[in-house]
Amino acid sequence: MSYIIQLVQGYPAHIYWGKRLNRQGNLSDILVRVERCSFSPNPVPEDKTISLDTLPQEYPQYGTSDFRHPAYQLQLEDGTRITELLYQTHRIIEGKPELEGLPAVYAESGQEAQTLELELVDAHSGVTVILSYTVFEAFNAVARSVRFVNTGKQPVSLLRALSASVDFPDDQYESLYLSGAWAKERHIQRRALRPGSTVIESRRGSSSHQQNPFMALLRPDTNEERGEVYGFSLVYSGNFVAEAEVDQFATTRVSIGINPFDFKWLLSPGESFQTPEAVMVYSDEGLGGMSRTYHKLYRTRLCRGFHRDKDRPILVNNWEATYFDFNADKIEDIATEAAQLGIELFVLDDGWFGKRDSDNSSLGDWYEDSRKLPNGLNDLAQRVNNLGLQFGLWVEPEMVSPDSDLYRSHPDWCLHVPGRRRTTARDQLILDYSRAEVREYIFESLSQVFHSVPVTYVKWDMNRNMTEIGSAFYGPERQMEVAHRYILGLYELMGKLVDAFPHILFESCSGGGGRFDPGMLFYMPQTWTSDDTDSVERLKIQYGTSMVYPISSMGAHVSAVPNHQVGRMTSLATRGDVAMSGNFGYELDLTQLTPEEKELVKQQVSSYKEVRQLIQNGELYRLKSPYEGTGNETAWMFVSEDQTEAVVYYFRVLAEPNEPLRRLKLSGLNPEVEYHVDKLGASFNGDRLTHIGLPLKPVQEDFVSECYRIKAVKN
């Protein structure tokens, strides 16, 4: 791809972003400048062709003749909100600098990436703004962020500080974004742009179940394999906004960053503010091309640490098997079955600490419940280890129960506003992670557990959104900083724990997928995709999630039937095929399975171990969408990077009478290579599998799935 910026009278103008221009030549004539109507003012009186209302800009402001939504807004000490950033200097850095206090994609060497820093200055206030652009050798992506530095003599307040803004020269696009609710996260929405704004956002204190910090623009004829796509993904876990505005001249402005709603940040002289990073991806190979770029970039240059490239263990979690009602013997019984079936990790979920018999107490009291575990948590972990399984643990460290020793000792440690009701959700309040002493308490409490118990996996949950956002630590002038300071504190704590316990595989969770965002992946390389474990619902959830997020980040489990969320009855085979399309595990009582079911589970575990590397690190090709037509069919496949191996999953929800004969066309294979298809017992050239496809046999049954293993035939 190519990305072109031109200076116009000191304003950084956005000229082009798209398919790579191999022979660039003279670029000064790309921007067409014509005199517009009188309702578009001219900041340069001697040049009527320049109007900020029509100039495509890299980081626009409001109040100096641009009437579209701005990328930033400052309030000066005199109360005015007029600033004007002009080019001062620039520098090019080999590699990619870290962002202070924030997660971001990274380069492992200076040869992988280059970073351009554009330094802009508002002469009146003395504020300096540094626009950062990183381009990568191996990816059609540019990472953008902004740093504000108060180099003036008076304090200023940031009212709006977005991470990226791009002006497109026309409006012939559709927007695509991911929305939903608890248990139905990241459903794909696609609609044409119209005059005015398309806005997605979160005001919940987290990236949320309802919207995801991602938006794409795509041409109307774009599909999985063809067409232009521009993706915008924010590496942030708090309140965000993404907006696409079509103006009077049929141009489109897209921006993304921290939500300016209920946000204000005081910058004293000498202080700086760093925005989160926006990762922008261009694809001329449709949505599939965009997704595969995000997948590999996020899997290899956002996720990090010991577990980044390791096989993720097959686990069993006891939550839907026992909920809060368990003892050490019951847990050992489930773990014993797991070991016999080839499962690698047992995860003890909620209820092991304090006096936790339901969700109305003990959050914050991170010590074992001796009533349930009279010989201690370490004894239980050793019993699990003796069976040949690793031991994992559930925690919810951002929360405090009003009925807890911690709350009784420190009632001011939660987010609250004096004199106002403290609204509970799930009978819990949110700890004030903007405060260092709160973070230190949690670090010490969890460290004590992790040092004393052989924990190799931690599921980190967060089960409510923010209300009464205030902090007893900060004065009135900084209360609108608290939501963002919370996220910064969360990142600091997670980074500290990950560094202290590099052997632990952390999985993030927020009532399932309520905080499935790139910011969390920087610290925790996988996320519990949704609390909804129904295999039919998971088709839409996992398909939508795959628009941005790599398969290695998606936790997916087989649960019991009737399903605990929707009551649906689906076969164990179909539940397994859906769950194997992610980080595979089980969440049911293995002791209750029939001998036949146990044998099938053993086969599923064995099969997943054979294809685990391919699924977690291969390239994903989406073949049939549950969002198109009747949504009755879904299919996807995973292809090895060298195109020698693939695994294909096909799902059909409802049977139909007298159904037509169908074929499933594949993607990502080498057209010149011959492949053996296990289930058909025959070999075909890659071009035949791509253009003619696999024959699908009619089955008179609901909720069916098929899995095909495909391998290149060795000559």
Stockholm file with secondary structure:
# STOCKHOLM 1.0

chainA/1-715         MSYIIQLVQGYPAHIYWGKRLNRQGNLSDILVRVERCSFSPNPVPEDKTISLDTLPQEYPQYGTSDFRHPAYQLQLEDGTRITELLYQTHRIIEGKPELEGLPAVYAESGQEAQTLELELVDAHSGVTVILSYTVFEAFNAVARSVRFVNTGKQPVSLLRALSASVDFPDDQYESLYLSGAWAKERHIQRRALRPGSTVIESRRGSSSHQQNPFMALLRPDTNEERGEVYGFSLVYSGNFVAEAEVDQFATTRVSIGINPFDFKWLLSPGESFQTPEAVMVYSDEGLGGMSRTYHKLYRTRLCRGFHRDKDRPILVNNWEATYFDFNADKIEDIATEAAQLGIELFVLDDGWFGKRDSDNSSLGDWYEDSRKLPNGLNDLAQRVNNLGLQFGLWVEPEMVSPDSDLYRSHPDWCLHVPGRRRTTARDQLILDYSRAEVREYIFESLSQVFHSVPVTYVKWDMNRNMTEIGSAFYGPERQMEVAHRYILGLYELMGKLVDAFPHILFESCSGGGGRFDPGMLFYMPQTWTSDDTDSVERLKIQYGTSMVYPISSMGAHVSAVPNHQVGRMTSLATRGDVAMSGNFGYELDLTQLTPEEKELVKQQVSSYKEVRQLIQNGELYRLKSPYEGTGNETAWMFVSEDQTEAVVYYFRVLAEPNEPLRRLKLSGLNPEVEYHVDKLGASFNGDRLTHIGLPLKPVQEDFVSECYRIKAVKN
#=GR chainA/1-715 SS CEEEEEEETTEEEEEEEESCCSSCCCCTTSSCCCCCCTTSCCSSTTCTTCCTTTSCBSSCCSSSSCCSCCSEEEECTTSCCCCCCEEEEEEEEESCCCCTTSCCCCCSSTTTEEEEEEEEECTTTCEEEEEEEEEESSSSEEEEEEEEEECSSSCEEEEEEEEEEEEESCCCCEEEEEECCTTSCCEEEEEECCSEEEEEECCSSSSCSSEEEEEEEECTTCCSSSBCEEEEEEECSSCEEEEEEECTTSCEEEEEEECCTTCCEEECTTCEEECCEEEEEEESBHHHHHHHHHHHHHHHHTSCSTTTTSCCCCEEECHHHHTTCCCHHHHHHHHHHHHHHTCCEEEECSCSBTTCSSTTSCTTCCSBCTTTCTTCHHHHHHHHHHTTCEEEEEECTTEECSSSHHHHHCGGGBSCCTTSCCCCBTTBEEBCTTSHHHHHHHHHHHHHHHHHSCEEEEEECCCCCCCSCCCSSSCGGGGGGHHHHHHHHHHHHHHHHHHHCTTSEEEECBTTBTTCSHHHHTTCSEEECCSCCCHHHHHHHHHHHTTTSCGGGEEEEEECSSCTTTCCCCCHHHHHHHHTTSEEEEESCGGGSCHHHHHHHHHHHHHHHHHHHHHHHSEEEEEECTTSTTSCEEEEEEECTTSSEEEEEEEECSCCTTCCCEEECCCSCCTTSEEEETTTTEEEEHHHHHHTCEEECCCCSSSEEEEEEEEECCC
#=GC SS_cons         CEEEEEEETTEEEEEEEESCCSSCCCCTTSSCCCCCCTTSCCSSTTCTTCCTTTSCBSSCCSSSSCCSCCSEEEECTTSCCCCCCEEEEEEEEESCCCCTTSCCCCCSSTTTEEEEEEEEECTTTCEEEEEEEEEESSSSEEEEEEEEEECSSSCEEEEEEEEEEEEESCCCCEEEEEECCTTSCCEEEEEECCSEEEEEECCSSSSCSSEEEEEEEECTTCCSSSBCEEEEEEECSSCEEEEEEECTTSCEEEEEEECCTTCCEEECTTCEEECCEEEEEEESBHHHHHHHHHHHHHHHHTSCSTTTTSCCCCEEECHHHHTTCCCHHHHHHHHHHHHHHTCCEEEECSCSBTTCSSTTSCTTCCSBCTTTCTTCHHHHHHHHHHTTCEEEEEECTTEECSSSHHHHHCGGGBSCCTTSCCCCBTTBEEBCTTSHHHHHHHHHHHHHHHHHSCEEEEEECCCCCCCSCCCSSSCGGGGGGHHHHHHHHHHHHHHHHHHHCTTSEEEECBTTBTTCSHHHHTTCSEEECCSCCCHHHHHHHHHHHTTTSCGGGEEEEEECSSCTTTCCCCCHHHHHHHHTTSEEEEESCGGGSCHHHHHHHHHHHHHHHHHHHHHHHSEEEEEECTTSTTSCEEEEEEECTTSSEEEEEEEECSCCTTCCCEEECCCSCCTTSEEEETTTTEEEEHHHHHHTCEEECCCCSSSEEEEEEEEECCC
//
